[in-house]
Protein backbone atom coordinates (compact mmCIF):
# COMPACT_ATOMS: atom_id res chain seq x y z
CA UNK A 1 0.00 0.00 0.00
CA UNK A 2 1.33 3.46 -0.96
CA UNK A 3 2.15 6.04 1.71
CA UNK A 4 -0.78 8.21 0.61
CA UNK A 5 -3.22 5.29 0.78
CA UNK A 6 -1.90 4.32 4.21
CA UNK A 7 -2.53 7.89 5.39
CA UNK A 8 -6.11 7.76 4.12
CA UNK A 9 -6.84 4.53 5.99
CA UNK A 10 -5.31 6.03 9.13
CA UNK A 11 -7.80 8.89 8.89
CA UNK A 12 -10.59 6.34 8.46
CA UNK A 13 -9.44 4.62 11.66
CA UNK A 14 -9.55 8.01 13.41
CA UNK A 15 -13.15 8.42 12.26
CA UNK A 16 -14.02 4.94 13.54
CA UNK A 17 -12.50 5.64 16.95
CA UNK A 18 -14.32 8.97 17.21
CA UNK A 19 -17.64 7.37 16.23
CA UNK A 20 -17.32 4.67 18.91
CA UNK A 21 -16.33 7.20 21.58
CA UNK A 22 -19.07 9.73 20.80
CA UNK A 23 -21.71 7.01 20.46
CA UNK A 24 -20.83 5.80 23.96
CA UNK A 25 -21.05 9.36 25.33
CA UNK A 26 -24.38 10.09 23.65
CA UNK A 27 -25.87 6.77 24.75
CA UNK A 28 -24.83 7.63 28.30
CA UNK A 29 -26.50 11.04 27.94
CA UNK A 30 -29.71 9.39 26.71
CA UNK A 31 -29.74 6.88 29.58
CA UNK A 32 -29.23 9.72 32.06
CA UNK A 33 -32.00 11.95 30.71
CA UNK A 34 -34.39 9.75 28.74
CA UNK A 35 -34.37 12.39 25.99
CA UNK A 36 -35.51 11.10 22.61
CA UNK A 37 -33.48 13.93 21.08
CA UNK A 38 -30.32 12.55 22.64
CA UNK A 39 -31.37 9.08 21.48
CA UNK A 40 -31.59 10.43 17.92
CA UNK A 41 -28.12 11.90 18.35
CA UNK A 42 -26.77 8.53 19.54
CA UNK A 43 -28.37 6.77 16.57
CA UNK A 44 -26.67 9.17 14.18
CA UNK A 45 -23.35 8.32 15.81
CA UNK A 46 -24.13 4.68 15.05
CA UNK A 47 -24.59 5.72 11.43
CA UNK A 48 -21.25 7.55 11.64
CA UNK A 49 -19.61 4.33 12.80
CA UNK A 50 -21.15 2.31 9.96
CA UNK A 51 -20.11 4.97 7.46
CA UNK A 52 -16.57 5.07 8.82
CA UNK A 53 -16.25 1.28 8.60
CA UNK A 54 -17.54 1.36 5.03
CA UNK A 55 -15.13 4.19 4.23
CA UNK A 56 -12.21 2.15 5.55
CA UNK A 57 -13.18 -0.85 3.43
CA UNK A 58 -13.69 1.18 0.26
CA UNK A 59 -10.50 3.19 0.72
CA UNK A 60 -8.62 -0.10 0.83
CA UNK A 61 -10.34 -1.22 -2.38
CA UNK A 62 -9.75 2.15 -4.08
CA UNK A 63 -6.04 1.87 -3.27
CA UNK A 64 -5.69 -1.36 -5.25
CA UNK A 65 -3.60 -0.93 -8.43
CA UNK A 66 -5.11 -1.22 -11.88
CA UNK A 67 -5.32 -4.76 -13.23
CA UNK A 68 -6.47 -6.56 -16.37
CA UNK A 69 -10.14 -6.37 -15.40
CA UNK A 70 -9.95 -2.84 -13.97
CA UNK A 71 -7.64 -1.00 -16.36
CA UNK A 72 -8.67 2.41 -14.98
CA UNK A 73 -8.08 1.41 -11.36
CA UNK A 74 -10.49 0.92 -8.47
CA UNK A 75 -10.99 4.54 -7.34
CA UNK A 76 -14.74 4.49 -8.01
CA UNK A 77 -15.08 2.24 -4.97
CA UNK A 78 -15.13 5.44 -2.88
CA UNK A 79 -18.60 6.23 -4.23
CA UNK A 80 -19.98 3.00 -2.78
CA UNK A 81 -18.91 4.18 0.68
CA UNK A 82 -20.77 7.47 0.34
CA UNK A 83 -23.80 5.72 -1.18
CA UNK A 84 -24.06 3.26 1.70
CA UNK A 85 -23.49 6.01 4.26
CA UNK A 86 -26.24 8.13 2.71
CA UNK A 87 -28.66 5.19 2.78
CA UNK A 88 -27.87 4.49 6.44
CA UNK A 89 -28.47 8.15 7.24
CA UNK A 90 -31.94 7.97 5.69
CA UNK A 91 -32.73 4.82 7.71
CA UNK A 92 -31.57 6.52 10.91
CA UNK A 93 -33.73 9.56 10.12
CA UNK A 94 -36.79 7.33 9.72
CA UNK A 95 -36.08 5.62 13.05
CA UNK A 96 -35.64 8.97 14.79
CA UNK A 97 -38.90 10.30 13.34
CA UNK A 98 -40.86 7.25 14.52
CA UNK A 99 -39.42 7.41 18.05
CA UNK A 100 -39.92 11.19 18.28
CA UNK A 101 -43.52 10.99 17.06
CA UNK A 102 -44.36 8.41 19.72
CA UNK A 103 -42.75 10.57 22.41
CA UNK A 104 -44.56 13.67 21.11
CA UNK A 105 -47.91 11.90 21.45
CA UNK A 106 -47.00 10.51 24.88
CA UNK A 107 -44.45 12.91 26.44
CA UNK A 108 -42.33 11.81 29.38
CA UNK A 109 -40.38 13.98 31.85
CA UNK A 110 -36.60 14.21 31.41
CA UNK A 111 -34.16 13.47 34.21
CA UNK A 112 -30.64 14.67 35.11
CA UNK A 113 -30.74 17.18 32.26
CA UNK A 114 -27.61 19.08 33.31
CA UNK A 115 -25.35 16.03 33.39
CA UNK A 116 -26.79 14.69 30.15
CA UNK A 117 -26.19 18.01 28.39
CA UNK A 118 -22.59 18.10 29.60
CA UNK A 119 -21.89 14.63 28.21
CA UNK A 120 -23.53 15.51 24.88
CA UNK A 121 -21.50 18.72 24.57
CA UNK A 122 -18.28 16.74 25.08
CA UNK A 123 -19.29 14.35 22.28
CA UNK A 124 -20.10 17.27 19.95
CA UNK A 125 -16.68 18.84 20.55
CA UNK A 126 -14.96 15.53 19.72
CA UNK A 127 -16.93 15.31 16.45
CA UNK A 128 -16.10 18.91 15.58
CA UNK A 129 -12.38 18.33 16.12
CA UNK A 130 -12.30 15.12 14.07
CA UNK A 131 -14.45 16.65 11.30
CA UNK A 132 -11.95 19.46 10.71
CA UNK A 133 -9.09 16.95 10.57
CA UNK A 134 -10.92 14.78 8.03
CA UNK A 135 -12.01 17.77 5.95
CA UNK A 136 -8.44 19.05 5.70
CA UNK A 137 -7.17 15.56 4.81
CA UNK A 138 -9.92 15.07 2.23
CA UNK A 139 -8.99 18.29 0.45
CA UNK A 140 -5.26 17.58 0.71
CA UNK A 141 -5.53 14.07 -0.72
CA UNK A 142 -8.59 14.78 -2.93
CA UNK A 143 -10.53 11.98 -1.23
CA UNK A 144 -14.29 12.22 -1.72
CA UNK A 145 -14.81 9.58 0.96
CA UNK A 146 -12.99 11.55 3.66
CA UNK A 147 -14.73 14.78 2.67
CA UNK A 148 -18.15 13.10 2.83
CA UNK A 149 -17.30 11.65 6.22
CA UNK A 150 -16.18 15.06 7.46
CA UNK A 151 -19.36 16.77 6.28
CA UNK A 152 -21.40 14.04 7.93
CA UNK A 153 -19.62 14.67 11.23
CA UNK A 154 -20.23 18.42 10.89
CA UNK A 155 -23.91 17.67 10.32
CA UNK A 156 -23.78 15.55 13.46
CA UNK A 157 -22.42 18.56 15.34
CA UNK A 158 -25.35 20.69 14.17
CA UNK A 159 -27.69 17.85 15.11
CA UNK A 160 -26.20 17.80 18.60
CA UNK A 161 -26.64 21.56 18.83
CA UNK A 162 -30.31 21.22 17.91
CA UNK A 163 -30.82 18.47 20.46
CA UNK A 164 -29.14 20.56 23.14
CA UNK A 165 -31.54 23.39 22.34
CA UNK A 166 -34.49 21.00 22.70
CA UNK A 167 -33.35 19.49 25.98
CA UNK A 168 -32.35 22.88 27.34
CA UNK A 169 -35.73 24.26 26.30
CA UNK A 170 -37.47 21.54 28.28
CA UNK A 171 -35.37 22.41 31.32
CA UNK A 172 -36.27 26.11 31.02
CA UNK A 173 -39.94 25.88 30.04
CA UNK A 174 -41.05 22.51 31.33
CA UNK A 175 -42.77 21.81 27.98
CA UNK A 176 -41.93 18.13 27.46
CA UNK A 177 -43.01 18.05 23.83
CA UNK A 178 -40.20 20.41 22.85
CA UNK A 179 -37.67 17.55 23.02
CA UNK A 180 -39.40 15.24 20.48
CA UNK A 181 -40.33 18.24 18.33
CA UNK A 182 -36.68 19.22 17.99
CA UNK A 183 -35.83 15.55 17.31
CA UNK A 184 -38.26 15.56 14.37
CA UNK A 185 -36.66 18.73 13.00
CA UNK A 186 -33.24 17.11 13.42
CA UNK A 187 -34.49 14.06 11.50
CA UNK A 188 -35.49 16.35 8.62
CA UNK A 189 -31.98 17.79 8.54
CA UNK A 190 -30.54 14.27 8.54
CA UNK A 191 -32.78 13.33 5.58
CA UNK A 192 -31.43 16.30 3.60
CA UNK A 193 -27.86 15.26 4.37
CA UNK A 194 -28.54 11.66 3.34
CA UNK A 195 -30.11 12.73 0.05
CA UNK A 196 -27.14 14.98 -0.79
CA UNK A 197 -24.64 12.21 -0.06
CA UNK A 198 -26.56 9.61 -2.10
CA UNK A 199 -26.96 12.06 -4.99
CA UNK A 200 -23.24 12.84 -4.99
CA UNK A 201 -22.48 9.12 -5.03
CA UNK A 202 -24.81 8.57 -7.98
CA UNK A 203 -23.23 11.45 -9.90
CA UNK A 204 -19.80 9.92 -9.33
CA UNK A 205 -20.87 6.52 -10.60
CA UNK A 206 -22.32 8.20 -13.71
CA UNK A 207 -18.95 9.69 -14.73
CA UNK A 208 -19.69 13.30 -13.82
CA UNK A 209 -17.24 15.85 -15.24
CA UNK A 210 -14.47 17.21 -13.03
CA UNK A 211 -15.13 20.49 -11.13
CA UNK A 212 -15.54 23.67 -13.18
CA UNK A 213 -12.42 25.26 -11.70
CA UNK A 214 -10.32 22.28 -12.85
CA UNK A 215 -11.88 22.46 -16.31
CA UNK A 216 -10.90 26.11 -16.51
CA UNK A 217 -7.28 25.23 -15.68
CA UNK A 218 -7.21 22.67 -18.49
CA UNK A 219 -8.76 25.09 -20.99
CA UNK A 220 -6.21 27.77 -20.14
CA UNK A 221 -3.38 25.30 -20.73
CA UNK A 222 -4.83 24.19 -24.07
CA UNK A 223 -5.38 27.79 -25.17
CA UNK A 224 -1.72 28.47 -24.40
CA UNK A 225 -0.72 25.95 -27.08
CA UNK A 226 -3.41 26.97 -29.59
CA UNK A 227 -2.11 28.80 -32.67
CA UNK A 228 -3.17 29.21 -36.30
CA UNK A 229 -1.82 25.76 -37.17
CA UNK A 230 -2.59 24.04 -33.83
CA UNK A 231 -6.04 23.52 -32.32
CA UNK A 232 -7.90 21.17 -30.00
CA UNK A 233 -11.43 19.85 -29.54
CA UNK A 234 -13.49 16.99 -28.04
CA UNK A 235 -12.42 17.84 -24.48
CA UNK A 236 -13.99 15.29 -22.12
CA UNK A 237 -13.42 14.71 -18.42
CA UNK A 238 -14.69 12.49 -15.63
CA UNK A 239 -14.11 12.20 -11.92
CA UNK A 240 -13.37 8.78 -10.42
CA UNK A 241 -12.93 9.08 -6.67
CA UNK A 242 -9.73 11.02 -6.08
CA UNK A 243 -8.57 10.51 -9.67
CA UNK A 244 -9.41 12.66 -12.69
CA UNK A 245 -9.48 11.45 -16.29
CA UNK A 246 -9.07 13.95 -19.16
CA UNK A 247 -9.17 13.30 -22.91
CA UNK A 248 -9.04 15.61 -25.93
CA UNK A 249 -7.92 15.71 -29.56
CA UNK A 250 -4.99 17.82 -30.74
CA UNK A 251 -5.07 19.01 -34.35
CA UNK A 252 -1.78 19.79 -36.11
CA UNK A 253 -0.69 20.41 -39.73
CA UNK A 254 -0.85 17.27 -41.83
CA UNK A 255 2.73 17.88 -42.93
CA UNK A 256 4.05 17.38 -39.41
CA UNK A 257 5.96 14.23 -38.62
CA UNK A 258 4.73 11.82 -35.96
CA UNK A 259 7.68 12.88 -33.82
CA UNK A 260 6.68 16.55 -33.97
CA UNK A 261 3.10 15.79 -32.98
CA UNK A 262 4.21 13.46 -30.23
CA UNK A 263 6.49 16.06 -28.66
CA UNK A 264 3.66 18.59 -28.66
CA UNK A 265 1.12 16.35 -26.92
CA UNK A 266 3.77 15.22 -24.43
CA UNK A 267 4.35 18.87 -23.48
CA UNK A 268 0.61 19.49 -23.13
CA UNK A 269 0.07 16.38 -21.02
CA UNK A 270 3.01 17.25 -18.75
CA UNK A 271 1.68 20.79 -18.29
CA UNK A 272 -1.75 19.50 -17.24
CA UNK A 273 -0.27 16.92 -14.87
CA UNK A 274 1.82 19.61 -13.19
CA UNK A 275 -1.25 21.79 -12.70
CA UNK A 276 -3.72 19.16 -11.47
CA UNK A 277 -3.03 16.33 -9.00
CA UNK A 278 -4.12 12.73 -9.62
CA UNK A 279 -4.94 13.32 -13.29
CA UNK A 280 -4.58 10.89 -16.19
CA UNK A 281 -4.53 12.48 -19.67
CA UNK A 282 -5.41 10.79 -22.96
CA UNK A 283 -4.71 12.61 -26.23
CA UNK A 284 -5.52 11.84 -29.85
CA UNK A 285 -3.51 13.46 -32.66
CA UNK A 286 -5.33 14.48 -35.86
CA UNK A 287 -4.43 16.40 -39.05
CA UNK A 288 -5.96 19.86 -39.09
CA UNK A 289 -6.75 19.79 -42.81
CA UNK A 290 -8.62 16.45 -42.89
CA UNK A 291 -12.44 16.92 -42.75
CA UNK A 292 -12.70 13.62 -40.86
CA UNK A 293 -10.90 15.27 -37.95
CA UNK A 294 -14.00 17.37 -37.30
CA UNK A 295 -16.54 14.55 -37.27
CA UNK A 296 -15.67 13.19 -33.82
CA UNK A 297 -16.42 16.23 -31.67
CA UNK A 298 -19.05 14.20 -29.84
CA UNK A 299 -18.79 10.88 -28.04
CA UNK A 300 -20.18 9.05 -31.07
CA UNK A 301 -18.66 9.86 -34.47
CA UNK A 302 -21.16 11.82 -36.55
CA UNK A 303 -20.19 10.76 -40.09
CA UNK A 304 -20.85 7.56 -42.01
CA UNK A 305 -17.29 6.52 -42.73
CA UNK A 306 -18.03 2.84 -42.61
CA UNK A 307 -21.08 3.14 -44.88
CA UNK A 308 -19.16 5.23 -47.41
CA UNK A 309 -16.34 2.71 -47.52
CA UNK A 310 -13.74 5.26 -46.36
CA UNK A 311 -12.49 3.05 -43.54
CA UNK A 312 -12.41 0.04 -45.83
CA UNK A 313 -10.44 1.82 -48.55
CA UNK A 314 -7.99 3.77 -46.42
CA UNK A 315 -7.36 1.40 -43.52
CA UNK A 316 -7.47 -2.02 -45.11
CA UNK A 317 -4.49 -4.24 -44.40
CA UNK A 318 -2.50 -5.41 -47.38
CA UNK A 319 -3.04 -9.07 -48.30
C-alpha positions as CSV (number, residue, x, y, z in Angstrom):
1,X,0.0,0.0,0.0
2,X,1.3,3.5,-1.0
3,X,2.2,6.0,1.7
4,X,-0.8,8.2,0.6
5,X,-3.2,5.3,0.8
6,X,-1.9,4.3,4.2
7,X,-2.5,7.9,5.4
8,X,-6.1,7.8,4.1
9,X,-6.8,4.5,6.0
10,X,-5.3,6.0,9.1
11,X,-7.8,8.9,8.9
12,X,-10.6,6.3,8.5
13,X,-9.4,4.6,11.7
14,X,-9.6,8.0,13.4
15,X,-13.1,8.4,12.3
16,X,-14.0,4.9,13.5
17,X,-12.5,5.6,16.9
18,X,-14.3,9.0,17.2
19,X,-17.6,7.4,16.2
20,X,-17.3,4.7,18.9
21,X,-16.3,7.2,21.6
22,X,-19.1,9.7,20.8
23,X,-21.7,7.0,20.5
24,X,-20.8,5.8,24.0
25,X,-21.0,9.4,25.3
26,X,-24.4,10.1,23.7
27,X,-25.9,6.8,24.7
28,X,-24.8,7.6,28.3
29,X,-26.5,11.0,27.9
30,X,-29.7,9.4,26.7
31,X,-29.7,6.9,29.6
32,X,-29.2,9.7,32.1
33,X,-32.0,11.9,30.7
34,X,-34.4,9.7,28.7
35,X,-34.4,12.4,26.0
36,X,-35.5,11.1,22.6
37,X,-33.5,13.9,21.1
38,X,-30.3,12.6,22.6
39,X,-31.4,9.1,21.5
40,X,-31.6,10.4,17.9
41,X,-28.1,11.9,18.4
42,X,-26.8,8.5,19.5
43,X,-28.4,6.8,16.6
44,X,-26.7,9.2,14.2
45,X,-23.3,8.3,15.8
46,X,-24.1,4.7,15.1
47,X,-24.6,5.7,11.4
48,X,-21.3,7.5,11.6
49,X,-19.6,4.3,12.8
50,X,-21.2,2.3,10.0
51,X,-20.1,5.0,7.5
52,X,-16.6,5.1,8.8
53,X,-16.3,1.3,8.6
54,X,-17.5,1.4,5.0
55,X,-15.1,4.2,4.2
56,X,-12.2,2.2,5.6
57,X,-13.2,-0.9,3.4
58,X,-13.7,1.2,0.3
59,X,-10.5,3.2,0.7
60,X,-8.6,-0.1,0.8
61,X,-10.3,-1.2,-2.4
62,X,-9.8,2.1,-4.1
63,X,-6.0,1.9,-3.3
64,X,-5.7,-1.4,-5.3
65,X,-3.6,-0.9,-8.4
66,X,-5.1,-1.2,-11.9
67,X,-5.3,-4.8,-13.2
68,X,-6.5,-6.6,-16.4
69,X,-10.1,-6.4,-15.4
70,X,-9.9,-2.8,-14.0
71,X,-7.6,-1.0,-16.4
72,X,-8.7,2.4,-15.0
73,X,-8.1,1.4,-11.4
74,X,-10.5,0.9,-8.5
75,X,-11.0,4.5,-7.3
76,X,-14.7,4.5,-8.0
77,X,-15.1,2.2,-5.0
78,X,-15.1,5.4,-2.9
79,X,-18.6,6.2,-4.2
80,X,-20.0,3.0,-2.8
81,X,-18.9,4.2,0.7
82,X,-20.8,7.5,0.3
83,X,-23.8,5.7,-1.2
84,X,-24.1,3.3,1.7
85,X,-23.5,6.0,4.3
86,X,-26.2,8.1,2.7
87,X,-28.7,5.2,2.8
88,X,-27.9,4.5,6.4
89,X,-28.5,8.2,7.2
90,X,-31.9,8.0,5.7
91,X,-32.7,4.8,7.7
92,X,-31.6,6.5,10.9
93,X,-33.7,9.6,10.1
94,X,-36.8,7.3,9.7
95,X,-36.1,5.6,13.1
96,X,-35.6,9.0,14.8
97,X,-38.9,10.3,13.3
98,X,-40.9,7.3,14.5
99,X,-39.4,7.4,18.1
100,X,-39.9,11.2,18.3
101,X,-43.5,11.0,17.1
102,X,-44.4,8.4,19.7
103,X,-42.7,10.6,22.4
104,X,-44.6,13.7,21.1
105,X,-47.9,11.9,21.5
106,X,-47.0,10.5,24.9
107,X,-44.4,12.9,26.4
108,X,-42.3,11.8,29.4
109,X,-40.4,14.0,31.8
110,X,-36.6,14.2,31.4
111,X,-34.2,13.5,34.2
112,X,-30.6,14.7,35.1
113,X,-30.7,17.2,32.3
114,X,-27.6,19.1,33.3
115,X,-25.4,16.0,33.4
116,X,-26.8,14.7,30.1
117,X,-26.2,18.0,28.4
118,X,-22.6,18.1,29.6
119,X,-21.9,14.6,28.2
120,X,-23.5,15.5,24.9
121,X,-21.5,18.7,24.6
122,X,-18.3,16.7,25.1
123,X,-19.3,14.4,22.3
124,X,-20.1,17.3,19.9
125,X,-16.7,18.8,20.6
126,X,-15.0,15.5,19.7
127,X,-16.9,15.3,16.5
128,X,-16.1,18.9,15.6
129,X,-12.4,18.3,16.1
130,X,-12.3,15.1,14.1
131,X,-14.4,16.6,11.3
132,X,-12.0,19.5,10.7
133,X,-9.1,17.0,10.6
134,X,-10.9,14.8,8.0
135,X,-12.0,17.8,5.9
136,X,-8.4,19.1,5.7
137,X,-7.2,15.6,4.8
138,X,-9.9,15.1,2.2
139,X,-9.0,18.3,0.5
140,X,-5.3,17.6,0.7
141,X,-5.5,14.1,-0.7
142,X,-8.6,14.8,-2.9
143,X,-10.5,12.0,-1.2
144,X,-14.3,12.2,-1.7
145,X,-14.8,9.6,1.0
146,X,-13.0,11.6,3.7
147,X,-14.7,14.8,2.7
148,X,-18.1,13.1,2.8
149,X,-17.3,11.6,6.2
150,X,-16.2,15.1,7.5
151,X,-19.4,16.8,6.3
152,X,-21.4,14.0,7.9
153,X,-19.6,14.7,11.2
154,X,-20.2,18.4,10.9
155,X,-23.9,17.7,10.3
156,X,-23.8,15.5,13.5
157,X,-22.4,18.6,15.3
158,X,-25.4,20.7,14.2
159,X,-27.7,17.9,15.1
160,X,-26.2,17.8,18.6
161,X,-26.6,21.6,18.8
162,X,-30.3,21.2,17.9
163,X,-30.8,18.5,20.5
164,X,-29.1,20.6,23.1
165,X,-31.5,23.4,22.3
166,X,-34.5,21.0,22.7
167,X,-33.4,19.5,26.0
168,X,-32.3,22.9,27.3
169,X,-35.7,24.3,26.3
170,X,-37.5,21.5,28.3
171,X,-35.4,22.4,31.3
172,X,-36.3,26.1,31.0
173,X,-39.9,25.9,30.0
174,X,-41.1,22.5,31.3
175,X,-42.8,21.8,28.0
176,X,-41.9,18.1,27.5
177,X,-43.0,18.1,23.8
178,X,-40.2,20.4,22.8
179,X,-37.7,17.5,23.0
180,X,-39.4,15.2,20.5
181,X,-40.3,18.2,18.3
182,X,-36.7,19.2,18.0
183,X,-35.8,15.6,17.3
184,X,-38.3,15.6,14.4
185,X,-36.7,18.7,13.0
186,X,-33.2,17.1,13.4
187,X,-34.5,14.1,11.5
188,X,-35.5,16.4,8.6
189,X,-32.0,17.8,8.5
190,X,-30.5,14.3,8.5
191,X,-32.8,13.3,5.6
192,X,-31.4,16.3,3.6
193,X,-27.9,15.3,4.4
194,X,-28.5,11.7,3.3
195,X,-30.1,12.7,0.1
196,X,-27.1,15.0,-0.8
197,X,-24.6,12.2,-0.1
198,X,-26.6,9.6,-2.1
199,X,-27.0,12.1,-5.0
200,X,-23.2,12.8,-5.0
201,X,-22.5,9.1,-5.0
202,X,-24.8,8.6,-8.0
203,X,-23.2,11.5,-9.9
204,X,-19.8,9.9,-9.3
205,X,-20.9,6.5,-10.6
206,X,-22.3,8.2,-13.7
207,X,-18.9,9.7,-14.7
208,X,-19.7,13.3,-13.8
209,X,-17.2,15.8,-15.2
210,X,-14.5,17.2,-13.0
211,X,-15.1,20.5,-11.1
212,X,-15.5,23.7,-13.2
213,X,-12.4,25.3,-11.7
214,X,-10.3,22.3,-12.8
215,X,-11.9,22.5,-16.3
216,X,-10.9,26.1,-16.5
217,X,-7.3,25.2,-15.7
218,X,-7.2,22.7,-18.5
219,X,-8.8,25.1,-21.0
220,X,-6.2,27.8,-20.1
221,X,-3.4,25.3,-20.7
222,X,-4.8,24.2,-24.1
223,X,-5.4,27.8,-25.2
224,X,-1.7,28.5,-24.4
225,X,-0.7,25.9,-27.1
226,X,-3.4,27.0,-29.6
227,X,-2.1,28.8,-32.7
228,X,-3.2,29.2,-36.3
229,X,-1.8,25.8,-37.2
230,X,-2.6,24.0,-33.8
231,X,-6.0,23.5,-32.3
232,X,-7.9,21.2,-30.0
233,X,-11.4,19.8,-29.5
234,X,-13.5,17.0,-28.0
235,X,-12.4,17.8,-24.5
236,X,-14.0,15.3,-22.1
237,X,-13.4,14.7,-18.4
238,X,-14.7,12.5,-15.6
239,X,-14.1,12.2,-11.9
240,X,-13.4,8.8,-10.4
241,X,-12.9,9.1,-6.7
242,X,-9.7,11.0,-6.1
243,X,-8.6,10.5,-9.7
244,X,-9.4,12.7,-12.7
245,X,-9.5,11.5,-16.3
246,X,-9.1,13.9,-19.2
247,X,-9.2,13.3,-22.9
248,X,-9.0,15.6,-25.9
249,X,-7.9,15.7,-29.6
250,X,-5.0,17.8,-30.7
251,X,-5.1,19.0,-34.4
252,X,-1.8,19.8,-36.1
253,X,-0.7,20.4,-39.7
254,X,-0.8,17.3,-41.8
255,X,2.7,17.9,-42.9
256,X,4.0,17.4,-39.4
257,X,6.0,14.2,-38.6
258,X,4.7,11.8,-36.0
259,X,7.7,12.9,-33.8
260,X,6.7,16.6,-34.0
261,X,3.1,15.8,-33.0
262,X,4.2,13.5,-30.2
263,X,6.5,16.1,-28.7
264,X,3.7,18.6,-28.7
265,X,1.1,16.3,-26.9
266,X,3.8,15.2,-24.4
267,X,4.3,18.9,-23.5
268,X,0.6,19.5,-23.1
269,X,0.1,16.4,-21.0
270,X,3.0,17.3,-18.8
271,X,1.7,20.8,-18.3
272,X,-1.7,19.5,-17.2
273,X,-0.3,16.9,-14.9
274,X,1.8,19.6,-13.2
275,X,-1.3,21.8,-12.7
276,X,-3.7,19.2,-11.5
277,X,-3.0,16.3,-9.0
278,X,-4.1,12.7,-9.6
279,X,-4.9,13.3,-13.3
280,X,-4.6,10.9,-16.2
281,X,-4.5,12.5,-19.7
282,X,-5.4,10.8,-23.0
283,X,-4.7,12.6,-26.2
284,X,-5.5,11.8,-29.8
285,X,-3.5,13.5,-32.7
286,X,-5.3,14.5,-35.9
287,X,-4.4,16.4,-39.1
288,X,-6.0,19.9,-39.1
289,X,-6.8,19.8,-42.8
290,X,-8.6,16.5,-42.9
291,X,-12.4,16.9,-42.7
292,X,-12.7,13.6,-40.9
293,X,-10.9,15.3,-38.0
294,X,-14.0,17.4,-37.3
295,X,-16.5,14.5,-37.3
296,X,-15.7,13.2,-33.8
297,X,-16.4,16.2,-31.7
298,X,-19.1,14.2,-29.8
299,X,-18.8,10.9,-28.0
300,X,-20.2,9.1,-31.1
301,X,-18.7,9.9,-34.5
302,X,-21.2,11.8,-36.6
303,X,-20.2,10.8,-40.1
304,X,-20.8,7.6,-42.0
305,X,-17.3,6.5,-42.7
306,X,-18.0,2.8,-42.6
307,X,-21.1,3.1,-44.9
308,X,-19.2,5.2,-47.4
309,X,-16.3,2.7,-47.5
310,X,-13.7,5.3,-46.4
311,X,-12.5,3.0,-43.5
312,X,-12.4,0.0,-45.8
313,X,-10.4,1.8,-48.6
314,X,-8.0,3.8,-46.4
315,X,-7.4,1.4,-43.5
316,X,-7.5,-2.0,-45.1
317,X,-4.5,-4.2,-44.4
318,X,-2.5,-5.4,-47.4
319,X,-3.0,-9.1,-48.3
